[in-house]
Amino acid sequence: MNNFYSTGIDLGGTKIESIVFDSRGGQVFRKRIPSPQGSYTDTVSAITELVLEADKHVHEITKVGIGIPGALSEKTGLVKNSNSTWLIGKPLKLDLEYSLKRHIKIENDANCFTVSEAVDGAGAQAHVVFGVILGTGVGGGITINAKPLRGINSIAGEWGHNPLPWTSEQELNQNKCYCGKRGCIETFLSGPAIEKNYYKKTGKVLNVENILALSEAGDLNAQAIFNEFEIHLAKGLAQIINVLDPELIVIGGGLSNISRLYGNTANRWDEYIFSDRINTKLVPAQHGDASGVRGAAWLWNCLLYTSDAADE
């Protein structure tokens, strides 16, 4: 194998992270910066600067893979389905290829995350893995034998924009999503959803970390928020198990660090799953919040990446 360097970029709602691997999979560079908010131009500039800094670090032009919230439309090549709404309808791939003067690969961030965990992470021995992103938004990805399933419409795994199952119409209608619909799973299971629910209960504006700390200290309102969250998560994942029946569900994103979610959610999902026994395991990402950027760096490895239709 010829030696080359690949740069992965994970474009998140709050941060952009870069990583560089050599052809043997060794990490040689990593950096994280805050994500520009609300500006497409600033986002393109920030990604460009990170890649050029990576090039400078290894003294050559690197291959670039980027994980984004959303996907590229097969019809137009423009970004669609992104909760970073300033990306929607933009020619991100073309603009980055122009600024970087090279071809790049772009993939949904949840797909990048799931590939990383399926190859040498929590799902390394599993045939079918469903990867969940719980953070600023809610995403999902599917791998079969460690290879990503994109789907004919580039939306495989997008469970965040299905309505939360086994939920009253009244409750669904209270939650309006950026996509224009009401009751999407993302409006129940994202970080902003936790913060919004705490505000509705208390009138206080706190971030997820502070709400979790209050819950652990015995605050009844905060505890109620996380109890509700776990019920909602159990319902959402039960629907995935009923359809996909994966061996393993792995959770990443900012909320994946909440350790109580795993046992509590698995203890609650039995009543919603159409089986007398549930063997699916629910686990945190082995590579933590680095999984997405690692998977992005591997997009140029043809052994791990099988869906190039939107990149041709």
C-alpha positions in Angstrom: 0.0 0.0 0.0 1.3 3.4 -0.9 1.8 5.7 2.1 -0.7 8.6 2.2 -2.3 10.8 4.8 -6.1 11.2 5.2 -7.7 14.1 7.0 -11.1 13.7 8.6 -13.4 16.6 9.5 -16.4 16.3 11.8 -18.7 19.2 11.4 -20.8 19.4 14.5 -23.3 21.8 15.9 -20.9 23.2 18.5 -17.4 22.2 17.3 -15.5 21.2 14.2 -12.8 18.6 14.7 -10.0 17.5 12.4 -7.8 14.4 12.6 -5.1 13.1 10.3 -4.3 9.4 9.9 -1.4 7.8 8.0 -2.0 4.9 5.7 -1.5 2.4 8.6 -4.2 4.1 10.7 -1.8 6.0 13.0 -3.0 9.3 14.3 -0.6 12.1 13.5 -2.6 15.3 14.1 -5.8 16.4 15.8 -7.5 19.7 16.5 -10.9 21.1 17.5 -12.4 24.5 17.1 -15.8 26.1 17.8 -18.3 25.8 14.9 -19.3 29.1 13.3 -23.0 29.7 14.0 -25.4 30.7 11.3 -22.9 31.5 8.6 -22.2 29.2 5.6 -19.3 31.3 4.4 -17.6 31.1 7.9 -18.2 27.4 8.0 -16.5 26.8 4.6 -13.6 29.1 5.7 -13.2 27.2 9.1 -13.1 23.8 7.4 -10.6 25.0 4.8 -8.3 26.4 7.4 -8.3 23.2 9.4 -7.5 21.1 6.3 -4.7 23.4 5.3 -3.2 23.3 8.8 -3.3 19.5 8.6 -1.6 19.6 5.3 1.1 21.8 6.7 1.6 19.5 9.7 2.4 16.4 7.5 4.0 18.4 4.7 1.8 17.2 1.9 -1.7 17.5 0.4 -4.0 15.1 2.3 -7.1 13.2 1.2 -10.1 14.8 2.9 -13.3 13.1 4.2 -16.0 15.2 5.9 -18.9 14.2 8.1 -21.7 16.6 8.1 -25.1 16.9 9.8 -27.4 16.0 6.8 -26.5 14.6 3.4 -25.9 15.6 -0.2 -28.9 15.4 -2.4 -28.5 12.8 -5.2 -30.5 15.1 -7.5 -28.7 18.4 -6.9 -25.5 17.7 -5.0 -26.7 20.4 -2.5 -26.9 19.8 1.3 -30.3 18.6 2.6 -31.7 17.5 5.9 -29.3 19.4 8.1 -30.1 20.8 11.5 -27.3 23.4 10.8 -29.9 25.0 8.7 -27.5 27.5 7.1 -26.0 24.6 5.2 -29.3 23.6 3.5 -29.4 24.2 -0.2 -25.6 25.0 -0.4 -23.0 23.5 -2.7 -20.7 22.6 0.2 -18.8 19.9 -1.7 -18.1 22.1 -4.7 -17.2 25.1 -2.6 -14.8 23.1 -0.5 -13.2 21.4 -3.5 -12.7 24.9 -5.0 -11.1 26.3 -1.8 -9.0 23.2 -1.2 -8.1 22.5 -4.8 -8.8 18.7 -4.6 -11.6 16.2 -4.6 -13.2 15.4 -1.3 -15.7 13.0 0.1 -18.7 14.0 2.2 -20.9 11.7 4.2 -23.5 12.0 6.8 -21.9 12.4 10.3 -23.9 9.5 11.8 -22.7 7.2 9.1 -19.1 8.2 9.8 -19.6 7.6 13.5 -21.2 4.2 12.9 -18.4 3.0 10.6 -15.8 4.0 13.1 -17.5 2.0 15.9 -18.3 -1.0 13.7 -14.7 -1.3 12.4 -12.7 -1.2 15.6 -14.9 0.1 18.3 -17.9 -1.0 20.3 -19.4 -2.9 17.4 -16.3 -4.5 16.0 -17.7 -8.1 16.2 -21.3 -7.2 15.2 -22.9 -8.0 11.9 -25.5 -5.2 12.0 -24.9 -2.0 14.0 -27.2 1.0 14.5 -25.3 4.1 15.5 -27.1 6.9 17.3 -26.0 10.5 17.6 -27.6 12.3 20.5 -26.3 15.9 20.7 -27.4 19.2 19.2 -29.6 17.0 16.9 -30.5 13.4 16.6 -29.1 11.2 13.8 -28.5 7.6 13.0 -26.4 5.4 10.8 -26.4 1.7 9.8 -23.5 -0.6 9.1 -23.7 -4.1 7.8 -20.4 -6.0 8.1 -18.7 -2.7 9.0 -19.8 -1.0 5.7 -22.2 1.9 5.7 -25.7 1.6 4.3 -26.6 5.0 2.7 -29.8 4.0 1.0 -31.2 5.0 -2.4 -32.3 8.4 -1.0 -29.2 9.0 1.2 -31.4 8.9 4.3 -30.8 5.4 5.8 -30.8 5.6 9.6 -32.5 9.0 9.8 -34.7 8.0 12.7 -34.6 11.5 14.2 -37.3 12.8 11.8 -39.8 10.1 12.5 -42.5 10.9 15.0 -41.8 9.5 18.5 -43.9 6.2 18.6 -46.4 5.3 21.4 -46.9 9.0 22.1 -50.1 11.0 22.3 -51.0 13.3 19.5 -51.2 16.2 22.0 -47.6 15.6 23.1 -46.4 15.3 19.5 -48.1 18.5 18.5 -46.3 20.4 21.3 -42.9 19.8 19.7 -42.2 21.6 16.5 -39.1 20.6 14.6 -36.9 22.8 12.3 -37.9 20.5 9.5 -41.4 21.9 9.6 -43.1 18.8 11.1 -44.2 18.2 14.7 -43.3 15.4 17.1 -40.0 14.4 15.5 -37.8 12.2 17.7 -35.2 15.0 17.6 -37.5 17.3 19.5 -37.6 14.8 22.3 -34.1 13.4 22.4 -31.6 16.2 21.6 -29.6 18.3 24.1 -31.7 21.4 23.3 -34.9 19.3 24.0 -33.6 18.6 27.6 -32.9 22.3 28.1 -36.2 23.3 26.8 -38.1 20.8 29.0 -36.2 22.0 32.1 -37.1 25.6 31.2 -40.8 24.6 30.8 -40.8 22.9 34.2 -38.8 25.6 36.2 -38.6 28.8 34.2 -34.8 28.5 34.5 -32.3 28.4 31.6 -29.6 25.8 32.2 -27.4 23.7 30.0 -27.5 19.9 29.9 -24.4 19.5 32.1 -25.9 21.6 34.9 -29.3 19.9 34.6 -27.6 16.5 34.9 -25.6 17.7 38.0 -28.8 18.8 39.6 -30.4 15.4 38.9 -27.5 13.6 40.5 -27.8 15.9 43.5 -31.4 14.9 44.0 -33.3 17.8 42.3 -36.7 16.4 41.6 -37.4 18.5 38.4 -34.1 17.5 36.9 -34.7 13.8 37.8 -38.1 14.0 36.1 -36.5 15.4 33.0 -34.1 12.5 32.6 -36.8 9.9 33.5 -38.9 11.2 30.7 -35.9 11.3 28.4 -35.2 7.6 29.1 -38.8 6.6 28.4 -38.7 8.5 25.1 -35.3 7.0 24.2 -36.7 3.5 24.9 -39.7 4.1 22.7 -37.5 5.4 19.8 -35.0 2.6 20.0 -37.7 0.0 20.3 -39.0 1.0 16.9 -35.5 0.6 15.4 -35.2 -2.9 16.9 -38.6 -3.9 15.6 -37.6 -2.9 12.1 -33.8 -3.5 11.9 -33.2 -5.9 14.7 -29.5 -5.0 15.1 -27.1 -6.9 17.3 -25.8 -3.6 18.8 -26.9 0.0 19.2 -24.1 2.3 20.0 -24.6 5.9 21.2 -22.4 8.9 20.4 -22.7 12.6 20.6 -22.6 14.9 23.6 -25.4 13.0 25.5 -23.6 9.7 25.2 -21.6 10.5 28.3 -24.7 10.3 30.5 -24.0 6.8 32.0 -27.5 6.3 33.4 -29.0 6.2 30.0 -27.8 2.7 29.0 -29.2 0.5 31.8 -32.3 2.5 32.4 -33.3 2.7 28.7 -32.7 -1.0 28.1 -34.8 -1.8 31.2 -37.7 0.3 29.7 -37.8 -0.9 26.1 -39.1 -4.4 26.6 -42.7 -3.4 26.6 -42.4 -1.8 23.2 -40.4 -4.5 21.4 -42.2 -7.3 19.5 -40.2 -10.2 20.9 -40.2 -12.4 24.0 -36.5 -11.9 24.4 -34.3 -8.9 23.5 -30.6 -9.7 22.7 -29.8 -6.2 21.3 -27.1 -4.5 23.3 -27.1 -0.8 24.1 -23.6 0.6 24.6 -21.6 3.9 24.5 -19.1 4.6 21.8 -15.8 3.1 22.5 -14.0 6.0 20.8 -16.2 8.6 22.5 -16.7 11.9 20.6 -13.7 11.0 18.3 -15.7 8.4 16.4 -17.2 10.8 13.9 -14.0 12.4 12.9 -12.2 9.0 12.7 -14.9 7.6 10.4 -14.6 10.7 8.2 -10.9 10.1 7.8 -11.6 6.6 6.6 -13.9 7.6 3.8 -11.0 7.3 1.3 -10.3 3.7 2.3 -12.3 1.6 -0.2 -12.2 -1.4 2.0 -14.4 0.4 4.5 -16.5 2.7 2.3 -18.8 1.3 -0.3 -21.2 4.0 -1.3 -19.6 6.6 -3.6 -22.6 7.6 -5.7 -22.9 11.1 -4.3 -19.1 11.8 -4.6 -18.7 11.0 -8.3 
